[in-house]
Amino acid sequence: MKIVTIPHPSLRQAAEAVTDPADPQFQQLIKQMEHTLLNTDNPKGVGLAAPQVDHLQRIFLTALEENDRTKVISYINPQIVNHSSEQTLGPDPENPKLEGCLSMPTIYGPVPRWEWVEVEYQSLLDGDVVEKKDRFDGFHARVVQHEIDHLDGVLFTDYSLEYDLPVYREEKKELVEITDRGVLELY
């Protein structure tokens, strides 16, 4: 599947709820998204939301390391039902964690995120749809929040503008701050 990039209109639209996760066509979409996510590199993807592949459905996948192997999880109709009281820019306040996005190649920036989130969602487990409620902490929580934002038409640079945070472009393997905020507002 082709990952769409800014300023593609799907990235700014709210996705619709999935009504039939057991539908074979929907399950095929998940398989295609998984293949796409696992085969992205430069940078390697850790999350992919349906709007990023031009499908306006409330589904995203994560591919995170767990016990020395990559575990892919599908999140269908995810909803944050609880979160920490504080937001953070990462574990070290002096060195904020920079987020990137497959739909915004070479763009990075710090984003305030809840330290932990509790999410209700459906997932596919061996072809069956299961109801889940999980708590995610640290980096996993950050990834989940980033992908849920995609389902709502929000890009991480929106936080940069709202909180007056720096945004960087990778140029020749170095990060250079984007000083023209008007460029960010175009997306």
C-alpha positions as CSV (number, residue, x, y, z in Angstrom):
1,M,0.0,0.0,0.0
2,K,1.1,3.6,-0.6
3,I,1.5,5.7,2.5
4,V,0.1,9.2,1.7
5,T,2.1,12.2,2.8
6,I,1.3,15.8,3.7
7,P,-0.8,17.6,2.4
8,H,-3.0,14.7,1.4
9,P,-6.6,15.5,2.5
10,S,-7.1,12.1,4.2
11,L,-4.6,13.1,6.8
12,R,-6.9,16.0,7.9
13,Q,-10.2,14.1,8.1
14,A,-11.8,12.2,11.0
15,A,-12.1,8.5,10.3
16,E,-15.4,6.7,10.5
17,A,-16.0,3.9,13.0
18,V,-15.6,0.3,11.8
19,T,-19.0,-1.3,11.8
20,D,-18.1,-4.9,10.9
21,P,-14.5,-5.9,11.9
22,A,-15.3,-9.5,10.9
23,D,-15.9,-8.4,7.2
24,P,-13.3,-10.2,5.0
25,Q,-12.6,-7.0,3.1
26,F,-11.8,-5.2,6.3
27,Q,-9.6,-8.0,7.5
28,Q,-7.8,-7.8,4.1
29,L,-7.2,-4.1,4.7
30,I,-5.5,-5.0,8.1
31,K,-3.3,-7.6,6.4
32,Q,-2.2,-5.1,3.7
33,M,-1.6,-2.4,6.4
34,E,0.5,-4.9,8.4
35,H,2.6,-5.7,5.3
36,T,3.1,-2.0,4.6
37,L,4.1,-1.2,8.2
38,L,6.5,-4.1,8.6
39,N,8.2,-3.2,5.3
40,T,8.7,0.5,5.9
41,D,12.2,1.7,6.6
42,N,14.1,4.9,6.5
43,P,12.6,5.4,9.0
44,K,11.3,2.1,10.3
45,G,7.6,2.5,11.2
46,V,6.2,1.6,14.6
47,G,2.6,2.6,13.9
48,L,0.3,3.1,10.9
49,A,-3.2,4.4,10.8
50,A,-5.8,3.8,8.1
51,P,-5.9,7.5,7.0
52,Q,-2.2,7.2,6.2
53,V,-3.1,4.7,3.5
54,D,-6.1,6.7,2.3
55,H,-8.8,4.7,4.2
56,L,-10.9,6.7,6.5
57,Q,-11.7,4.0,9.0
58,R,-10.8,4.0,12.8
59,I,-8.1,1.4,12.7
60,F,-4.4,1.5,13.3
61,L,-1.6,-1.0,13.9
62,T,1.5,-0.9,16.0
63,A,4.7,-2.9,15.4
64,L,6.8,-2.7,18.6
65,E,9.6,-4.9,20.0
66,E,8.5,-7.3,22.7
67,N,10.8,-10.1,24.0
68,D,13.2,-9.6,21.1
69,R,10.6,-9.9,18.4
70,T,8.3,-7.5,16.6
71,K,4.7,-7.8,17.8
72,V,1.9,-6.3,15.6
73,I,-1.3,-5.3,17.2
74,S,-4.5,-4.0,15.5
75,Y,-6.6,-1.3,17.3
76,I,-10.1,-1.1,15.9
77,N,-12.3,1.8,17.1
78,P,-9.8,2.7,19.8
79,Q,-10.9,5.2,22.5
80,I,-8.8,6.6,25.3
81,V,-10.9,6.1,28.5
82,N,-8.3,7.2,31.1
83,H,-4.9,8.8,31.2
84,S,-2.2,10.1,33.5
85,S,-2.7,13.5,35.1
86,E,0.4,14.9,33.5
87,Q,1.8,15.2,30.1
88,T,5.5,14.9,29.2
89,L,7.8,15.5,26.3
90,G,9.6,12.2,27.2
91,P,11.4,10.5,30.1
92,D,14.2,13.2,30.2
93,P,12.9,16.8,30.4
94,E,16.3,18.1,29.2
95,N,16.2,16.0,26.0
96,P,12.6,15.8,24.7
97,K,11.7,12.7,22.8
98,L,11.2,13.7,19.1
99,E,8.3,12.2,17.2
100,G,8.3,11.5,13.5
101,C,5.6,10.3,11.1
102,L,5.6,8.2,8.0
103,S,3.3,10.7,6.4
104,M,5.7,13.6,7.2
105,P,9.1,12.2,6.0
106,T,12.1,13.9,7.5
107,I,10.1,16.1,9.9
108,Y,10.5,15.7,13.7
109,G,9.5,17.4,16.9
110,P,8.7,17.1,20.6
111,V,5.1,16.5,21.4
112,P,3.4,16.6,24.9
113,R,1.8,13.2,25.5
114,W,0.1,11.6,28.5
115,E,2.6,9.4,30.4
116,W,0.1,6.6,30.3
117,V,-3.2,5.9,28.6
118,E,-5.9,3.3,29.1
119,V,-7.6,2.4,25.8
120,E,-10.7,0.4,24.9
121,Y,-10.6,-1.2,21.5
122,Q,-11.3,-4.2,19.4
123,S,-8.5,-6.3,17.9
124,L,-8.1,-9.3,15.7
125,L,-6.7,-12.4,17.3
126,D,-6.3,-15.4,15.0
127,G,-9.1,-14.0,12.8
128,D,-11.5,-13.4,15.7
129,V,-12.6,-10.0,16.9
130,V,-11.9,-9.5,20.6
131,E,-12.8,-6.7,22.9
132,K,-9.8,-5.3,24.8
133,K,-8.9,-2.7,27.4
134,D,-5.2,-2.1,28.0
135,R,-3.0,0.4,29.7
136,F,0.0,1.6,27.8
137,D,3.0,3.4,29.3
138,G,6.0,5.3,28.1
139,F,6.9,4.9,24.4
140,H,4.0,2.6,23.7
141,A,1.6,5.2,25.1
142,R,3.2,7.8,22.9
143,V,2.8,5.7,19.8
144,V,-0.9,4.9,20.6
145,Q,-1.7,8.6,21.2
146,H,0.1,9.6,17.9
147,E,-2.0,7.0,15.9
148,I,-5.3,8.0,17.6
149,D,-4.5,11.5,16.6
150,H,-4.3,10.3,13.0
151,L,-7.8,8.9,13.3
152,D,-9.0,12.4,14.3
153,G,-7.2,14.2,11.5
154,V,-4.5,15.6,13.9
155,L,-0.8,15.7,13.0
156,F,2.0,16.0,15.5
157,T,3.0,19.4,14.2
158,D,-0.4,20.8,15.3
159,Y,1.0,20.5,18.9
160,S,4.2,22.3,17.8
161,L,2.1,25.2,16.7
162,E,-0.2,25.1,19.7
163,Y,2.6,24.9,22.3
164,D,5.2,26.9,20.3
165,L,7.6,23.9,20.2
166,P,10.4,23.5,17.7
167,V,10.1,21.4,14.6
168,Y,13.1,20.0,12.7
169,R,13.7,18.8,9.2
170,E,16.4,16.2,8.6
171,E,18.9,17.4,6.1
172,K,22.0,15.4,5.4
173,K,21.6,13.3,8.6
174,E,21.3,16.5,10.7
175,L,18.3,18.1,12.3
176,V,17.7,21.7,11.3
177,E,15.0,23.7,13.0
178,I,12.2,25.0,10.7
179,T,12.0,28.6,11.6
180,D,9.2,29.6,9.2
181,R,6.1,28.6,11.2
182,G,4.0,29.5,8.2
183,V,5.3,26.4,6.4
184,L,3.8,24.2,9.2
185,E,0.4,26.0,9.0
186,L,0.1,24.9,5.3
187,Y,-0.4,21.3,6.4
